[in-house]
Amino acid sequence: MSFGGFFGLGEAFYTRPWGMLRFDPGHEASVVDITAVQLRAAPERSPEGGDPDHERAWEEHAHRHDNAAPYWGI
């Protein structure tokens, strides 16, 4: 997810766990039930992602932050 910025400058990027998504038939889209304040408090990412050697540690951190069950079942 990303928001903020102007013409792509100063934009903030946030990776949220898949388990936070739910499909809303009324909107015909996936939604996440979090506020802008909760999103801004989440760990921020670069648009390019991170070092692949550290991706699992990052995913564990993001899932703990959101109290979401990891998809890989640890």
Order of alpha helices (4+ residues) and beta strands (2+ residues): beta-beta-beta-beta-alpha-beta-alpha
